[in-house]
Amino acid sequence: MPKSATLSVLLCNYNQGHFISQAIEAVLSQSRPPEQFIIVDDGSTDNSVEIVESYAKKAPCIEFLRLEKNTGAFPALQMGLQRVRGEYLYNASADDYVLPGFFEKAMRLAGRFPQAGFIVGRWRVIDMEDRLIVEPPLPRENYEGFLSPAEFRQLLLEQGAIDLGSTSALFRFDVLKAVGAWRRELGHYCDSFLALAIPLKSGICLIPEPCACWRRNPGGMSQTQSSRAVAGLGIIERAAALMQSDEFKDLFPVEWITRWKRETSERLITHRISEYRRLMNARYDPFIEQLYHGGGWRRRVSYALDAAARWRIEAGARRLERQFRAHQPGLSGVAE
C-alpha cells in the first residue's frame, strides 16, 4: 500500500445528539484528517440531524446519509460500508471520540507496514462526564511497530483472552471485507472478533499511546442483567464455533479457543454481577443515607435497612451466578 493511502471514517448515530458534536469535531480536527467522513443517522428523533447537517455544510469530506426510520445498528452500518472508498477505515461511535494525532500516527504506521490489517493504540474508558475510569494496556506494552500473524498468535497462546476492540483501531479495508466485516450474529462481540481474526490473518501494528476514548454508558436496570449476560454467553458460544469453522480454523489456535471461551465468559459474568451490585446499591443508598442523617430513631432504622439491603443484594448476586452456571457449567465461581 502506498504511503499516500486513503482513510475513510464511518460514524453511525441514533439519538446521540448530546455526544455527537464531540465525536465529529474530534475527527475533523485531526492533524491528518480523513478523505471521506460518512455519517449515517438511523432515524434519530432528537436533534442529531440538525447537528450533523450543520457540520456537513462546513466540511466537504462529510457524506451524510439520513434514514427516515430506525433500522437498527447493523443495517445502518452495512449502508455506510457500501459507501467506503478509503483503503483504511475507522469505525467511529457517536458517543466516543478519537484523541488528537491518532490518524496521523496510525497512517504513518500504515505506510511503514502496509501488510498490517489492523492498527491499534491504547484507549481510555471514560464515564458519561468524560472522567477517566481505566486505561487498559496493549498486549505488548511500550512497543510501537508491527507484529506478524505468527507473533500475534504466540501472544494469544501466552496471554489468553486478549481484548482489543476497535475504539482506537484502523482497519485495512480489503482485509476487513475478506474476513466478513461486522457479523450480526456476534452482536456486541463483532468488534472484538475482528480484532483477533485480522491480526491472525495479516498482522497488527501497535501504538503505545492513548488514541481514543470509549464511553461507558451505565444504561439498563438491575433486572436486565441476567438476560443480557445469558445472551452474551450465547454470543461467546457462537464466536467460538466461528473460530473453529472451516473459514477460520487455520487462523485460531485450537488449544487457545477453549481458554479464550472460559476467560471471556468469566469476565462477562463478573462484569454483569458487578453491574447488578452497582445498580442495586444506587437504588438503596440514597434512601438509607437520608434516614441516617435524620438522626435519632431514623438512624437506628437506617442500620437495619442497610444490613437488609446488603443481604438482599448478595442473595441476588448469588442467584444470578447460579443462572449463569446453568448456561456455562464449567465455569469457576466468579461472584465474589
VENWO-V55216 format. One record per residue. RES is the residue in three letters. PHI is phi in whole degrees, -180 to 180 (* if undefined). NEAR is the number of other ideal C-beta (glycine too) atoms within 8 Angstrom. D_FIRST is the distance of its C-alpha to the first C-alpha in Angstrom with 1 decimal. Layout:
BEGIN
res:RES phi:PHI near:NEAR d_first:D_FIRST
res:RES phi:PHI near:NEAR d_first:D_FIRST
END
This chain:
BEGIN
res:MET phi:* near:7 d_first:0.0
res:PRO phi:-67 near:6 d_first:3.8
res:LYS phi:-65 near:4 d_first:6.6
res:SER phi:-89 near:4 d_first:8.2
res:ALA phi:-56 near:13 d_first:6.5
res:THR phi:-96 near:10 d_first:9.8
res:LEU phi:-126 near:16 d_first:12.2
res:SER phi:-113 near:16 d_first:15.2
res:VAL phi:-119 near:12 d_first:18.3
res:LEU phi:-120 near:15 d_first:20.8
res:LEU phi:-128 near:16 d_first:24.4
res:CYS phi:-104 near:13 d_first:27.3
res:ASN phi:-134 near:14 d_first:30.7
res:TYR phi:-144 near:13 d_first:34.3
res:ASN phi:56 near:8 d_first:37.1
res:GLN phi:-113 near:13 d_first:35.3
res:GLY phi:-59 near:10 d_first:36.8
res:HIS phi:-79 near:5 d_first:37.9
res:PHE phi:-121 near:10 d_first:34.4
res:ILE phi:-65 near:15 d_first:31.9
res:SER phi:-60 near:8 d_first:32.4
res:GLN phi:-62 near:8 d_first:31.3
res:ALA phi:-65 near:16 d_first:28.1
res:ILE phi:-67 near:13 d_first:27.3
res:GLU phi:-63 near:8 d_first:28.2
res:ALA phi:-64 near:11 d_first:26.1
res:VAL phi:-74 near:15 d_first:22.9
res:LEU phi:-67 near:11 d_first:24.0
res:SER phi:-91 near:6 d_first:25.0
res:GLN phi:-62 near:14 d_first:21.7
res:SER phi:-64 near:7 d_first:20.9
res:ARG phi:-123 near:7 d_first:17.4
res:PRO phi:-72 near:9 d_first:18.5
res:PRO phi:-76 near:13 d_first:16.5
res:GLU phi:-74 near:9 d_first:16.1
res:GLN phi:-140 near:14 d_first:18.0
res:PHE phi:-130 near:13 d_first:20.7
res:ILE phi:-92 near:14 d_first:22.4
res:ILE phi:-121 near:14 d_first:25.8
res:VAL phi:-111 near:15 d_first:27.9
res:ASP phi:-98 near:14 d_first:31.6
res:ASP phi:-95 near:14 d_first:33.2
res:GLY phi:72 near:10 d_first:36.8
res:SER phi:-61 near:13 d_first:37.6
res:THR phi:-112 near:4 d_first:41.3
res:ASP phi:-97 near:8 d_first:41.0
res:ASN phi:-94 near:6 d_first:39.9
res:SER phi:-58 near:15 d_first:36.1
res:VAL phi:-60 near:9 d_first:35.8
res:GLU phi:-61 near:7 d_first:37.6
res:ILE phi:-65 near:12 d_first:35.4
res:VAL phi:-63 near:15 d_first:32.1
res:GLU phi:-61 near:9 d_first:33.6
res:SER phi:-66 near:8 d_first:34.5
res:TYR phi:-75 near:12 d_first:31.0
res:ALA phi:-62 near:10 d_first:29.6
res:LYS phi:-67 near:6 d_first:32.0
res:LYS phi:-101 near:5 d_first:30.7
res:ALA phi:-118 near:9 d_first:26.9
res:PRO phi:-62 near:3 d_first:25.3
res:CYS phi:-74 near:10 d_first:22.1
res:ILE phi:-80 near:11 d_first:24.3
res:GLU phi:-116 near:9 d_first:24.8
res:PHE phi:-100 near:9 d_first:28.0
res:LEU phi:-111 near:11 d_first:29.0
res:ARG phi:-113 near:7 d_first:32.5
res:LEU phi:-97 near:12 d_first:34.2
res:GLU phi:-70 near:4 d_first:38.0
res:LYS phi:-121 near:5 d_first:38.7
res:ASN phi:-71 near:8 d_first:37.2
res:THR phi:-106 near:8 d_first:35.3
res:GLY phi:107 near:7 d_first:33.9
res:ALA phi:-61 near:8 d_first:30.7
res:PHE phi:-72 near:8 d_first:28.9
res:PRO phi:-60 near:9 d_first:29.8
res:ALA phi:-64 near:14 d_first:28.7
res:LEU phi:-62 near:13 d_first:25.4
res:GLN phi:-63 near:8 d_first:24.8
res:MET phi:-62 near:11 d_first:25.7
res:GLY phi:-66 near:13 d_first:23.2
res:LEU phi:-62 near:9 d_first:20.3
res:GLN phi:-66 near:6 d_first:21.2
res:ARG phi:-96 near:11 d_first:20.4
res:VAL phi:-66 near:12 d_first:16.9
res:ARG phi:-114 near:7 d_first:14.5
res:GLY phi:-74 near:13 d_first:11.8
res:GLU phi:-79 near:9 d_first:8.5
res:TYR phi:-126 near:16 d_first:10.2
res:LEU phi:-133 near:13 d_first:14.0
res:TYR phi:-111 near:15 d_first:16.9
res:ASN phi:-96 near:11 d_first:20.1
res:ALA phi:-86 near:11 d_first:22.9
res:SER phi:-119 near:11 d_first:26.6
res:ALA phi:-68 near:13 d_first:29.3
res:ASP phi:-107 near:9 d_first:31.4
res:ASP phi:-113 near:12 d_first:28.7
res:TYR phi:-159 near:8 d_first:26.8
res:VAL phi:-86 near:14 d_first:23.9
res:LEU phi:-96 near:11 d_first:25.0
res:PRO phi:-57 near:6 d_first:24.2
res:GLY phi:87 near:8 d_first:21.1
res:PHE phi:-60 near:14 d_first:19.3
res:PHE phi:-63 near:15 d_first:16.3
res:GLU phi:-63 near:10 d_first:16.0
res:LYS phi:-64 near:12 d_first:16.1
res:ALA phi:-67 near:15 d_first:13.7
res:MET phi:-72 near:13 d_first:10.9
res:ARG phi:-65 near:8 d_first:11.7
res:LEU phi:-67 near:15 d_first:11.3
res:ALA phi:-62 near:16 d_first:7.9
res:GLY phi:-69 near:10 d_first:6.9
res:ARG phi:-77 near:7 d_first:9.2
res:PHE phi:-130 near:10 d_first:8.5
res:PRO phi:-65 near:9 d_first:5.1
res:GLN phi:-75 near:7 d_first:7.7
res:ALA phi:-69 near:14 d_first:9.9
res:GLY phi:-94 near:13 d_first:11.0
res:PHE phi:-145 near:18 d_first:13.6
res:ILE phi:-125 near:13 d_first:14.0
res:VAL phi:-136 near:15 d_first:17.8
res:GLY phi:-114 near:17 d_first:20.4
res:ARG phi:-69 near:13 d_first:24.2
res:TRP phi:-137 near:14 d_first:26.1
res:ARG phi:-107 near:13 d_first:29.6
res:VAL phi:-93 near:11 d_first:32.1
res:ILE phi:-125 near:11 d_first:34.5
res:ASP phi:-97 near:8 d_first:37.6
res:MET phi:-68 near:7 d_first:38.6
res:GLU phi:-107 near:4 d_first:39.6
res:ASP phi:71 near:6 d_first:36.4
res:ARG phi:-83 near:6 d_first:38.1
res:LEU phi:-68 near:7 d_first:36.2
res:ILE phi:-101 near:8 d_first:37.0
res:VAL phi:-160 near:6 d_first:34.7
res:GLU phi:-125 near:9 d_first:31.4
res:PRO phi:-62 near:8 d_first:30.2
res:PRO phi:-80 near:6 d_first:28.6
res:LEU phi:-82 near:12 d_first:25.3
res:PRO phi:-64 near:8 d_first:25.7
res:ARG phi:-127 near:8 d_first:25.1
res:GLU phi:-71 near:6 d_first:26.8
res:ASN phi:55 near:4 d_first:25.9
res:TYR phi:-118 near:8 d_first:22.7
res:GLU phi:-118 near:6 d_first:19.4
res:GLY phi:147 near:8 d_first:16.4
res:PHE phi:-106 near:11 d_first:14.9
res:LEU phi:-118 near:12 d_first:17.2
res:SER phi:-71 near:7 d_first:16.6
res:PRO phi:-54 near:11 d_first:18.0
res:ALA phi:-66 near:6 d_first:21.1
res:GLU phi:-69 near:9 d_first:21.6
res:PHE phi:-68 near:13 d_first:21.3
res:ARG phi:-59 near:10 d_first:23.7
res:GLN phi:-65 near:8 d_first:26.1
res:LEU phi:-61 near:12 d_first:26.0
res:LEU phi:-61 near:14 d_first:27.1
res:LEU phi:-64 near:9 d_first:29.9
res:GLU phi:-82 near:6 d_first:31.1
res:GLN phi:-108 near:8 d_first:30.9
res:GLY phi:82 near:9 d_first:31.5
res:ALA phi:-79 near:9 d_first:30.6
res:ILE phi:-77 near:9 d_first:27.7
res:ASP phi:-114 near:7 d_first:27.2
res:LEU phi:-110 near:12 d_first:23.9
res:GLY phi:67 near:11 d_first:23.9
res:SER phi:-136 near:11 d_first:21.4
res:THR phi:-59 near:10 d_first:23.2
res:SER phi:-120 near:14 d_first:21.0
res:ALA phi:-134 near:13 d_first:17.7
res:LEU phi:-108 near:14 d_first:14.4
res:PHE phi:-107 near:15 d_first:13.1
res:ARG phi:-75 near:15 d_first:9.8
res:PHE phi:-66 near:12 d_first:11.5
res:ASP phi:-67 near:7 d_first:11.1
res:VAL phi:-72 near:13 d_first:12.4
res:LEU phi:-56 near:13 d_first:15.0
res:LYS phi:-66 near:8 d_first:16.3
res:ALA phi:-65 near:7 d_first:16.4
res:VAL phi:-97 near:10 d_first:18.8
res:GLY phi:95 near:6 d_first:20.9
res:ALA phi:51 near:8 d_first:20.0
res:TRP phi:-82 near:10 d_first:23.2
res:ARG phi:-98 near:9 d_first:26.2
res:ARG phi:-60 near:7 d_first:29.5
res:GLU phi:-67 near:6 d_first:31.6
res:LEU phi:-94 near:13 d_first:30.2
res:GLY phi:50 near:9 d_first:31.4
res:HIS phi:-67 near:7 d_first:30.7
res:TYR phi:-90 near:11 d_first:29.0
res:CYS phi:-62 near:11 d_first:26.0
res:ASP phi:-63 near:11 d_first:23.8
res:SER phi:-65 near:10 d_first:24.9
res:PHE phi:-63 near:12 d_first:24.3
res:LEU phi:-62 near:15 d_first:20.7
res:ALA phi:-70 near:15 d_first:20.4
res:LEU phi:-102 near:12 d_first:21.8
res:ALA phi:-66 near:12 d_first:20.4
res:ILE phi:-68 near:16 d_first:16.7
res:PRO phi:-60 near:14 d_first:16.9
res:LEU phi:-69 near:11 d_first:19.1
res:LYS phi:-91 near:11 d_first:16.6
res:SER phi:-131 near:11 d_first:13.2
res:GLY phi:90 near:15 d_first:14.4
res:ILE phi:-143 near:13 d_first:14.9
res:CYS phi:-109 near:15 d_first:14.6
res:LEU phi:-113 near:13 d_first:18.0
res:ILE phi:-117 near:15 d_first:19.2
res:PRO phi:-83 near:10 d_first:23.0
res:GLU phi:-138 near:7 d_first:24.1
res:PRO phi:-64 near:11 d_first:25.4
res:CYS phi:-122 near:14 d_first:22.7
res:ALA phi:-160 near:14 d_first:24.7
res:CYS phi:-121 near:14 d_first:28.2
res:TRP phi:-108 near:12 d_first:29.2
res:ARG phi:-91 near:11 d_first:32.7
res:ARG phi:-88 near:9 d_first:35.3
res:ASN phi:-97 near:6 d_first:37.5
res:PRO phi:-59 near:8 d_first:40.8
res:GLY phi:41 near:3 d_first:41.6
res:GLY phi:70 near:8 d_first:44.0
res:MET phi:-114 near:5 d_first:47.4
res:SER phi:-60 near:9 d_first:48.7
res:GLN phi:-70 near:5 d_first:49.8
res:THR phi:-87 near:8 d_first:46.3
res:GLN phi:-62 near:14 d_first:45.1
res:SER phi:-65 near:11 d_first:46.4
res:SER phi:-64 near:7 d_first:44.9
res:ARG phi:-65 near:10 d_first:41.5
res:ALA phi:-69 near:13 d_first:41.4
res:VAL phi:-63 near:11 d_first:42.6
res:ALA phi:-62 near:9 d_first:39.9
res:GLY phi:-63 near:13 d_first:37.3
res:LEU phi:-64 near:14 d_first:38.7
res:GLY phi:-65 near:9 d_first:38.3
res:ILE phi:-64 near:13 d_first:34.6
res:ILE phi:-62 near:13 d_first:34.3
res:GLU phi:-61 near:9 d_first:36.0
res:ARG phi:-67 near:10 d_first:33.7
res:ALA phi:-64 near:11 d_first:30.6
res:ALA phi:-63 near:11 d_first:32.2
res:ALA phi:-64 near:8 d_first:33.0
res:LEU phi:-67 near:12 d_first:29.4
res:MET phi:-60 near:12 d_first:28.2
res:GLN phi:-93 near:10 d_first:30.8
res:SER phi:-74 near:8 d_first:30.1
res:ASP phi:-58 near:4 d_first:28.8
res:GLU phi:-68 near:6 d_first:25.4
res:PHE phi:-125 near:11 d_first:24.8
res:LYS phi:-64 near:10 d_first:27.5
res:ASP phi:-81 near:3 d_first:25.2
res:LEU phi:-95 near:9 d_first:23.2
res:PHE phi:-88 near:12 d_first:26.0
res:PRO phi:-63 near:8 d_first:28.6
res:VAL phi:-59 near:7 d_first:32.0
res:GLU phi:-69 near:7 d_first:33.9
res:TRP phi:-84 near:11 d_first:31.8
res:ILE phi:-61 near:12 d_first:32.1
res:THR phi:-62 near:7 d_first:35.9
res:ARG phi:-65 near:10 d_first:35.5
res:TRP phi:-59 near:13 d_first:32.8
res:LYS phi:-61 near:11 d_first:35.1
res:ARG phi:-65 near:10 d_first:38.1
res:GLU phi:-69 near:10 d_first:36.5
res:THR phi:-68 near:10 d_first:34.7
res:SER phi:-65 near:12 d_first:38.0
res:GLU phi:-64 near:11 d_first:40.0
res:ARG phi:-64 near:9 d_first:37.7
res:LEU phi:-63 near:12 d_first:38.0
res:ILE phi:-66 near:16 d_first:41.8
res:THR phi:-59 near:10 d_first:42.3
res:HIS phi:-66 near:8 d_first:40.5
res:ARG phi:-64 near:15 d_first:42.4
res:ILE phi:-69 near:14 d_first:45.7
res:SER phi:-62 near:8 d_first:45.0
res:GLU phi:-64 near:11 d_first:44.2
res:TYR phi:-59 near:14 d_first:47.5
res:ARG phi:-61 near:10 d_first:49.4
res:ARG phi:-63 near:9 d_first:47.9
res:LEU phi:-66 near:13 d_first:48.7
res:MET phi:-68 near:13 d_first:52.2
res:ASN phi:-61 near:9 d_first:52.9
res:ALA phi:-64 near:8 d_first:51.8
res:ARG phi:-76 near:7 d_first:54.3
res:TYR phi:-88 near:12 d_first:57.2
res:ASP phi:-58 near:8 d_first:56.8
res:PRO phi:-60 near:7 d_first:57.7
res:PHE phi:-67 near:8 d_first:61.0
res:ILE phi:-65 near:12 d_first:62.0
res:GLU phi:-66 near:9 d_first:61.2
res:GLN phi:-63 near:8 d_first:63.4
res:LEU phi:-63 near:12 d_first:66.2
res:TYR phi:-59 near:9 d_first:65.9
res:HIS phi:-76 near:7 d_first:66.3
res:GLY phi:-74 near:9 d_first:69.2
res:GLY phi:72 near:5 d_first:71.3
res:GLY phi:58 near:6 d_first:74.5
res:TRP phi:-65 near:5 d_first:74.5
res:ARG phi:-64 near:10 d_first:71.0
res:ARG phi:-65 near:12 d_first:69.6
res:ARG phi:-65 near:8 d_first:71.3
res:VAL phi:-64 near:9 d_first:69.9
res:SER phi:-62 near:13 d_first:66.4
res:TYR phi:-63 near:8 d_first:66.6
res:ALA phi:-67 near:8 d_first:67.6
res:LEU phi:-66 near:12 d_first:65.0
res:ASP phi:-63 near:10 d_first:62.3
res:ALA phi:-63 near:8 d_first:63.3
res:ALA phi:-66 near:8 d_first:63.4
res:ALA phi:-65 near:11 d_first:60.0
res:ARG phi:-63 near:8 d_first:58.4
res:TRP phi:-63 near:8 d_first:60.1
res:ARG phi:-65 near:9 d_first:58.9
res:ILE phi:-63 near:13 d_first:55.3
res:GLU phi:-68 near:8 d_first:55.3
res:ALA phi:-64 near:8 d_first:57.0
res:GLY phi:-65 near:11 d_first:54.4
res:ALA phi:-64 near:12 d_first:51.6
res:ARG phi:-66 near:9 d_first:53.3
res:ARG phi:-64 near:8 d_first:53.7
res:LEU phi:-60 near:15 d_first:50.0
res:GLU phi:-64 near:13 d_first:49.2
res:ARG phi:-63 near:8 d_first:51.6
res:GLN phi:-63 near:10 d_first:49.9
res:PHE phi:-66 near:15 d_first:46.5
res:ARG phi:-62 near:9 d_first:47.9
res:ALA phi:-63 near:6 d_first:49.2
res:HIS phi:-93 near:9 d_first:45.7
res:GLN phi:-134 near:9 d_first:44.3
res:PRO phi:-63 near:6 d_first:47.5
res:GLY phi:-85 near:4 d_first:45.7
res:LEU phi:-78 near:12 d_first:44.7
res:SER phi:-80 near:4 d_first:46.6
res:GLY phi:-66 near:6 d_first:48.4
res:VAL phi:-131 near:10 d_first:46.0
res:ALA phi:-83 near:10 d_first:48.2
res:GLU phi:-66 near:3 d_first:49.7
END
